[in-house]
């Protein structure tokens, strides 16, 4: 049961359109219905079978959480919108030449299997025993890796953070005494279109006020979010998880200061619409001593000429030379494409937890001082790293600044991603063939 819950959660988090169990796929009588087109998305289509499979898995996840299911038409609408966004992102990724090769895909599948405490062979066996087609599962993961890379290219790479922004956030957090506090929030968005008329804004505001009144009268927030929210987290019951104050959207920071666990705030107006937030829980987070790692690396990137396979082969050769005794700094200066660190022999200096991308930190944390890692891949390219030293360090100010920078990046990233997805959706040609949506 634990494995199935994890698997369903993983796929739901990725918004993956799953296949139905094999016993249901093999019913000839259903074939015509399953192949019905429910939406046209630019030059692509979404089939009834794809929608039904996603609805089935999301319904199972909601039941696992003891969340009552919304009416079928509402659930279909929410799931179909998720699938439309996924198709649009995959189309854009293809247009931009973003492809996930088999090496990268296999590495991810190995990671998923490892998280379940099994080998990839056993992982596949469990999938197939539970009725999932491994080939389709594999391609679904490829799709999600593709989308993640597209988002990094379209959104993440455009986010810049100035020292002044860090200073302002730290001053704000200290003034509000919120620096060590985290909030578990749930969220409902009643969206308004771009350049909305006064009548549209008024109607959305009235709808948001009506929802708040129902929530305060005892309506379940999770079920209401699934049925009413226009936010990407609707199918998760509006749950946006734990956030520190600096990680919250800026328009939520002041309202949350006045809230107590269980409170639902009045609608908050923004250019995107009206936001309804509930403070689920609140906790403190005291941390001043950090485990720092002094690390250096060599980075090689793929491009139009150098494929993932050729870069991996070059990294393998560099690893052989390093293990043969060649100087790391010398090879980094002459080979690494991280120009800033290459000039310093690949040295990244002392880094705190959270300074670097998760995959890099995962490998770094497993590497002992003096050791060299095997080649590994992140969204930036292929790396080999060497851990030089580790220490426990009271770096309160550096830690605060590093954490503030992360919080700003997360906040900006969430806001930019939402706006980018909205623009992508608004600019697309979408024709509904689903009866409940075609009217």
C-alpha positions, 0 to 999 in steps of 0.5 A, a space after each residue: 500500500 505504501 508503494 502505491 500511495 507514493 506512486 500515485 502521489 508522484 504521478 499526480 504531483 507531475 500532472 501525468 496522464 496515466 494509463 488505465 489498468 490493463 484489464 480495463 484497456 482490453 475491453 473492445 466495447 469501450 474502444 470507440 469511447 476511449 478514442 473520442 477527442 475531448 479537446 484540440 490543443 493547437 495541432 494536438 488532441 487529447 483523447 477520452 482515454 487520456 482524460 479518463 485515466 488521469 481522472 481515475 488516478 486523481 480520484 484515487 488520490 483524493 479518496 486516499 486523503 478522504 477528500 470527497 470528490 466534486 461533481 464529475 463535470 467539475 472534476 473533468 474540467 479541472 483535470 482537462 485544464 491540467 492536461 491542456 497545460 501539459 500538452 502546450 508545454 510539451 509542444 513548446 519544448 519540442 519547438 525549442 528543441 528540448 529533448 530528454 535522452 535515454 541516459 537522463 531518463 534512465 538516471 531519473 528512473 533509477 532515482 525513483 526506484 531508489 526512493 522506493 528502496 528497490 532496484 529498477 528491475 524490481 520497480 518495473 515488476 511492481 508497476 506491471 504487477 499493479 497494472 501499470 504499463 512500464 513503457 508508458 510510465 517511462 514516457 510520462 516521466 520523460 514528459 515531466 523532465 522535458 517540462 521541468 527543463 522548459 520551465 527552467 529555460 523560460 522562467 527560471 533562467 530569467 529570474 535575477 535577485 539583487 543584493 538590495 532585494 535581499 537587504 529589503 527582505 531581511 529588514 522586513 522579516 526582522 521588523 515583523 519578527 517573522 524570520 523564524 516562522 513558517 506557514 502552512 497555507 491553502 489557497 483558492 484563486 478566482 481568476 479574472 481575465 487580462 484587461 478585465 472589465 469592471 463587471 467581470 472584476 465585480 462578478 469575480 469579487 462577489 463570487 470570492 466573497 460568497 466562497 469565503 462566507 461558505 468556508 467560514 460557515 463550515 464548508 470544507 476548504 479542500 473540497 471547495 478548492 477542487 471545485 472552485 479554484 482556478 489555481 494550478 493547485 486546485 486538484 491538491 485541494 489548494 494546498 501550497 505546503 509550508 512556506 516561510 514569510 519570505 517565500 510567500 507571494 508578497 501580497 500574502 505577507 501582511 495578511 498572514 501576520 494577523 491570522 491564526 491557524 484555522 483562519 480564512 482571510 477575506 479575498 485579496 485582490 491582485 492582477 490575476 484575480 481574487 485570492 482566498 488563503 487559509 492558515 492551516 498550521 504555523 511553526 517556528 524554525 530556529 537554525 543558526 549553525 550550518 554544515 558547510 562544504 568546500 567544493 570544486 567542480 568541472 562543468 560541461 554543457 550540451 549544445 547543438 553540436 555536442 550531444 548528451 552522449 558525447 559530453 558524457 563520454 568527455 566527462 568519463 575521460 576527465 574522470 579517468 585522468 583525475 583518478 590517474 592523478 592529474 590536477 583537478 584545478 588544472 583540468 577545471 581551468 582548461 575544460 570547465 564551462 562554468 567560466 566563473 569557477 573555472 578561473 579559480 580551478 573550479 572552486 565554488 568556495 564554502 557552500 551552505 545547504 540550499 545554495 546549489 541545485 538539489 542533484 548537485 547537493 545530493 552527490 556532494 553530500 555523499 562524497 567524502 572530503 578528498 574524494 572525486 565524484 562520478 560524472 552526474 547530470 543536473 539541469 545545467 549540464 554534466 559535472 564532476 565534483 571534488 569535496 575539499 573540506 567540511 565544517 560546522 560553522 556559525 554563519 548566521 548572517 551568511 545563512 540568513 542572506 543565503 536563505 533570503 535569496 532562496 526565498 526570493 527566487 522561490 517567490 519570484 519563480 512561483 509568480 512568474 511561472 503562474 503568469 507564464 502558464 497563463 499567457 501560454 494558455 491564453 495564446 493557444 488555440 483550444 477547442 473543447 469537444 467535451 460536452 460539459 466544456 463545449 457549450 
